[in-house]
Amino acid sequence: MSSELDGNPERVPKPSRDGTPPAKPAGSPRELDGNPEKVPKPSRDGTPPAKPAGSPRELDGNPERVPKPSRDGTPPTKPAGSPRELQGKVAVVTGASRGIGRAIAVALAAHGARVVMNYLHNQAAAAEAAAAVGSAGVLVHFDVADVEAVTRAFKQIVSNEGGVHILVNNAGVAVNVLTLGAKDADWQRALAVNLGGAFNCTRAALRSLLHAPGGGRIINIASVVGEMGSAGQGPYAAAKAGLLGLTKTWAREYASRGVTVNAVSPGFIETDMTAAGLSPERRAEILKAIPLGCVGTPEDVAAAVVYLAGSGAGYVTGQVLRVNGGLLM
Ligand SMILES: NC(=O)c1ccc[n+]([C@@H]2O[C@H](COP(=O)([O-])OP(=O)(O)OC[C@H]3O[C@@H](n4cnc5c(N)ncnc54)[C@H](OP(=O)(O)O)[C@@H]3O)[C@@H](O)[C@H]2O)c1
């Protein structure tokens, strides 16, 4: 696959890029409740879905869906798929100032979670993202690659918020370089942020996650690049492949303590990371490789995270959920 994945494809205008939130956040509470206000999303080829997306009866035909008990046997406080099913949960989302992390923070808050939103350089974007999340969000500045800063930050978060129930390791940087020309710093930076960052945050949050009522959740944002490789992105691909190894390892290490650990592996998603221009020819070539024929949005990824964070995914661990339009099957 090309070096443009996760790093350099053409921008497709999306509502959230200009700083204004989309009309409704992905995974909006109304999406799951069959509310008549909800307008069914047309399918990618323009034909309307037979049933409203996310209709409660869509998947099991059972009108009397019974809330699933949580893993430790205690009943969930809210029914599965409830718009507020994450109420009372504290989520930490790293790299929440922009792009996918911002959309995840908005979506988790829309489902009732309190969201601790990490950022590093971009304070203005972080403030705007926090405003989009509203009173459920709180900003925390630290570098996920800095072990001491991460340790300090999580101590503070646990003390302020009473614990961490959901950790989304999303912060990442694209490092686009051919191996022959790669500098030591390229390699180290890609590993330190994309892989080391997730390790640092998970280790710092684990004790709290182990005590999360109903079971803790760790969701790692990996990449299709880590699964299939990408010419010109060796260090980044290695880091993302490593993240899948950590996902499965942590799933095994902490399953007995009620913590589920999964990865979401996005394909070609419209964000700053993928914002550099492309010729129309190159763009058409990339889109040709995506069966759904379009790039994804941060909200597409956020919807997968909401699912994995919710009680409906209580029996899902060690998995890689691909959100890539069929680019890799
Ligand atoms: N976009 C895609 O096509 C795509 C595809 C597959 C996977 N992904 C993955 O999805 C995740 C989000 O990507 P994105 O496209 O949303 O990227 P983005 O728009 O470039 O945003 C990156 C986010 O990570 C934060 N960040 C970067 N380095 C950090 C550090 N050392 N400590 C704390 N925060 C840091 C940034 O914070 P500041 O704004 O403060 O700098 C920003 O909030 C990444 O892990 C990426 O690898 C993206």
The ligand as an SDF file (V2000), in Angstrom:
LIG
                    3D

 48 52  0  0  0  0  0  0  0  0999 V2000
   -5.9720    9.5260   10.2770 N   0  0  0  0  0  0  0  0  0  0  0  0
   -5.8200    8.3000    9.8520 C   0  0  0  0  0  0  0  0  0  0  0  0
   -6.0160    7.9830    8.6580 O   0  0  0  0  0  0  0  0  0  0  0  0
   -5.4080    7.2270   10.8110 C   0  0  0  0  0  0  0  0  0  0  0  0
   -5.4280    5.9120   10.3480 C   0  0  0  0  0  0  0  0  0  0  0  0
   -5.0530    4.8900   11.2090 C   0  0  0  0  0  0  0  0  0  0  0  0
   -4.6850    5.1790   12.5100 C   0  0  0  0  0  0  0  0  0  0  0  0
   -4.6760    6.4760   12.9430 N   0  0  0  0  0  0  0  0  0  0  0  0
   -4.2830    6.6910   14.3310 C   0  0  0  0  0  0  0  0  0  0  0  0
   -5.3160    7.3870   15.0010 O   0  0  0  0  0  0  0  0  0  0  0  0
   -4.7590    8.1750   16.0480 C   0  0  0  0  0  0  0  0  0  0  0  0
   -5.2570    9.6110   15.8890 C   0  0  0  0  0  0  0  0  0  0  0  0
   -4.8240   10.0840   14.6180 O   0  0  0  0  0  0  0  0  0  0  0  0
   -5.3750   11.4160   13.9510 P   0  0  0  0  0  0  0  0  0  0  0  0
   -5.4330   11.1590   12.5020 O   0  0  0  0  0  0  0  0  0  0  0  0
   -6.5340   11.9160   14.6860 O   0  0  0  0  0  0  0  0  0  0  0  0
   -4.1180   12.3490   14.2080 O   0  0  0  0  0  0  0  0  0  0  0  0
   -3.9990   13.9390   14.4000 P   0  0  0  0  0  0  0  0  0  0  0  0
   -5.1640   14.6280   13.7990 O   0  0  0  0  0  0  0  0  0  0  0  0
   -2.6360   14.2810   13.9230 O   0  0  0  0  0  0  0  0  0  0  0  0
   -4.0760   14.1120   15.9830 O   0  0  0  0  0  0  0  0  0  0  0  0
   -3.0830   13.5550   16.7710 C   0  0  0  0  0  0  0  0  0  0  0  0
   -3.4190   13.7720   18.2210 C   0  0  0  0  0  0  0  0  0  0  0  0
   -2.4030   13.1590   19.0270 O   0  0  0  0  0  0  0  0  0  0  0  0
   -1.8840   14.1160   19.9380 C   0  0  0  0  0  0  0  0  0  0  0  0
   -0.4830   13.8170   20.2230 N   0  0  0  0  0  0  0  0  0  0  0  0
    0.5240   13.6150   19.3470 C   0  0  0  0  0  0  0  0  0  0  0  0
    1.6500   13.3420   20.0000 N   0  0  0  0  0  0  0  0  0  0  0  0
    1.3410   13.3600   21.3210 C   0  0  0  0  0  0  0  0  0  0  0  0
    2.0820   13.1230   22.5050 C   0  0  0  0  0  0  0  0  0  0  0  0
    3.3910   12.8130   22.4550 N   0  0  0  0  0  0  0  0  0  0  0  0
    1.4470   13.2250   23.6940 N   0  0  0  0  0  0  0  0  0  0  0  0
    0.1290   13.5420   23.7560 C   0  0  0  0  0  0  0  0  0  0  0  0
   -0.6130   13.7680   22.6670 N   0  0  0  0  0  0  0  0  0  0  0  0
   -0.0150   13.6720   21.4650 C   0  0  0  0  0  0  0  0  0  0  0  0
   -2.0880   15.4560   19.2660 C   0  0  0  0  0  0  0  0  0  0  0  0
   -2.0840   16.4570   20.2480 O   0  0  0  0  0  0  0  0  0  0  0  0
   -1.7230   18.0200   19.9040 P   0  0  0  0  0  0  0  0  0  0  0  0
   -2.8300   18.4830   19.0030 O   0  0  0  0  0  0  0  0  0  0  0  0
   -1.7480   18.7120   21.2120 O   0  0  0  0  0  0  0  0  0  0  0  0
   -0.4040   18.0130   19.2450 O   0  0  0  0  0  0  0  0  0  0  0  0
   -3.4430   15.2360   18.6120 C   0  0  0  0  0  0  0  0  0  0  0  0
   -4.4710   15.4410   19.5560 O   0  0  0  0  0  0  0  0  0  0  0  0
   -3.2530    8.0420   15.9370 C   0  0  0  0  0  0  0  0  0  0  0  0
   -2.8070    7.0650   16.8310 O   0  0  0  0  0  0  0  0  0  0  0  0
   -3.0570    7.5580   14.5070 C   0  0  0  0  0  0  0  0  0  0  0  0
   -1.8690    6.8390   14.3620 O   0  0  0  0  0  0  0  0  0  0  0  0
   -5.0250    7.5040   12.1270 C   0  0  0  0  0  0  0  0  0  0  0  0
  1  2  1  0
  2  3  2  0
  2  4  1  0
  4  5  1  0
  4 48  2  0
  5  6  2  0
  6  7  1  0
  7  8  2  0
  8  9  1  0
  8 48  1  0
  9 10  1  0
  9 46  1  0
 10 11  1  0
 11 12  1  0
 11 44  1  0
 12 13  1  0
 13 14  1  0
 14 15  2  0
 14 16  1  0
 14 17  1  0
 17 18  1  0
 18 19  2  0
 18 20  1  0
 18 21  1  0
 21 22  1  0
 22 23  1  0
 23 24  1  0
 23 42  1  0
 24 25  1  0
 25 26  1  0
 25 36  1  0
 26 27  1  0
 26 35  1  0
 27 28  2  0
 28 29  1  0
 29 30  1  0
 29 35  2  0
 30 31  1  0
 30 32  2  0
 32 33  1  0
 33 34  2  0
 34 35  1  0
 36 37  1  0
 36 42  1  0
 37 38  1  0
 38 39  2  0
 38 40  1  0
 38 41  1  0
 42 43  1  0
 44 45  1  0
 44 46  1  0
 46 47  1  0
M  CHG  2   8   1  16  -1
M  END
$$$$
